[in-house]
Amino acid sequence: MGWRVTANASVELRSIPSVRPRLLTTQTVRVLVYIAQMILDIAAIVGGFTIAALIRHRSLQWGADMMALVTLLPVFMVISFYAGAYNYDGVGKREGVNRALTSLALAIAFNILAAFALKNDGEISRIFLFAGAALAAMLLIVVRLTMVYLINNHLKSGFIRRVLVIDDAPIAVPPGFEVIDVADYGVTPCPNDPHALHMI
């Protein structure tokens, strides 16, 4: 459907009010949030397995357990990237929690299979592995849900902007959308005048 400017000479096309420029664009904010989420995920996993090491060894001298964690982190990051844990849905919605937990489970399974294939699975403490996985999962849930809350209740349009353009017609506006009524600026729909699309 095309658009045209109203032909009545008494109607002037009003300019859109100037908007105060943001310090950071939404794209920059999203990148910063994704980086922050990655750092928090790594901190949650390291924190969980560190607590497990203290429970198992009563110290931070982990030995083979440390090597298991070192190999777990990059595997987790690769899987979580492919699982979509660091995009809008993965960070801004609760389903991102499931993606992160699934990535952690797959990374741990990969590590167990790799250790079995290399015949050094006996060197890794089962208490450390299962306690660390449980604690890391709980910490992942906490940091993920906290990020979802901050995005939905504080960042809002600073994280992603949704704009709904209408033409003086009543419509139910979905939550989180900004509405622009082109009729307020002297523009009305006309299928014979596509030039107004450029103005919109």
N, C-alpha and C positions, 0 to 999 in steps of 0.2 A: 504494500500500500504506500502510495506517495504522500507527500505533505506539501502544503502551500502556505504562503503568508496571506492573511486575510486581506481582501482587496479594498475594504473600506478605508478611504484616505484618512478618516478621523482616528483610525487605530494605528498607533505607532508600535513597532516592534521594540519591546523593552529589552535592554541588555540584562544578562544574568548578573546578579550582584556579585561583586568581587569576593572571593573567599580568601580568608587569611591563609597564607602558605604554611604548610606543615613543616616542622623541623626535620622530620624524617618521612619519606614516602612509605606507603603501605608495603611496597615490595621490599624496601630496606628493613622495615620492622619484621616482616615475615622471615627474611633470611636470618636476622638476629635471633628471632624466637626459635627457629630450627636449630641454629648452632647451640643456643642455650639448652634446648631439649636434649641434644646429643651429649653435651657435657654432663647434664643431670643424669641421663641414663647410664653413662659410664661410671659416674660417681656412685649411683645406686648399686650397680653390680660390684664394683670394687668394695664399697662399704659392706654389702652383704657377705661377700666372701672373706673380708677382713675380720668381721665378727665371728664367722665360722672358724677361721684360723685361730682366733683367740680362744674359742671354746675347745677346739681340738688340741692345740699345741700349747696353750697358755702363753704364747709369745707370737711374734711376727716372723719367726724363722720358719718359713713354710716349706722350703725344699722343693720337692716335686709338685706340691700343691700350688706353689707360686707359678711354676711353668704352665700348669693347667689353666690358671687365670690369664696369664699372658697370651696364650693361644685362644682362649675363649673370647676375649674382647674384640679382636678384629673379625672373627667369624660372626659374632653377634652383629657388628656394625654392617657387614656386607649383607647379611640376611635381612636385617631390619630395613635397609635401604630398598631392597627388592620387594619387601612386603609392604612398602608405602607407609612406613612409620614416621617419615619426616616430610609429609606434605600437609595440606590444610586439614584433610580428614584425619590423618594420623596424629596430628598434634592438637587440633582444635576441637576434636570430638572424642567421646568416650570409647569409640571403636579402636582408637589408637592404642588404648591399654591392651586390648586383645592382641593387636599386631605386635606390640613390644614383648608381651609374654610368650607369644608363639615363637618369635625370633629367638628369645632366650632359650626356650625348650629345644628348638632345633639346633642351636649352637652347642648346648650341653650334650645332646645326642651325638652330634658330629664329633665332639671331643672324646666321648666315650668310645665311639667306633674307631677313631684314630688311635687312641691309646691301646685298644684291644688288638688292632692290626699291627702296631709296633711292639706288642708284647710287653708293655710297661704299665698295664692297667693296675697291677698289684702295688705299684708305688704311690698311687693316688688314694688318699683316705676317703672312704665312702661317707664317713661322718662329715668331713669337710665338704664333699661334693653335694650331698643332699641338703645339709643345713645351709650351705652357701646359696644353693639354688632357691631354697624356700625364702631365705632372708632377702636375697636380691630381688625376687619376684614381689615381695611385699613392699620393698622400697621403690621399685619401679611403679607399682600401683599408686603409691603416695605422690611421687613426683609428677607422674602423668596426670592424675586427677587434679593436682594443684595447678598445673599448667592450663588444663582445660578451664578451670574456674577463672584464672587470671585473664585468659583470652576472652571468655564469654561475658565476664562481668566488669572488666577494666579496660582492656584494649579495644574490644568491640570493632568499630569501623576503622580503628587504627591498624588492625591486623588484616582485615579484608573489607572492602567497600562494595556493597550491593546497591545498585541504582535501578529503580523501576520507573520507566517513562510512560506516562499516561496522557490522554488527550481529552481532558475534561469529562471523563467517564467514571462513574462510581465503581470502585473495585476494591476487593478485600486485599489489603496490603500484607504480605507475609512478614512475620517478625524479622527485624534486623535489616530491613530495606529502607533506603532513602528514596523519597518520591519526588519526581520532577513532573509537574503538569505543564505541558507545552502550551496549553491554552492561556496560561498566565503570562506568556511572552508573545502573544499575538499570533501563534501558529496553529492552524487547524488542518485536519487531514484532507487530502484531495488526491484521488488516484491519477489525476492528469497532470500533476505538478511535482515530479520527483526532485526538482531543484531544492525544495525546502528541506529535503533530507540532509543536504550538506549544511544547511543553517542549523539544523538540530544537532 
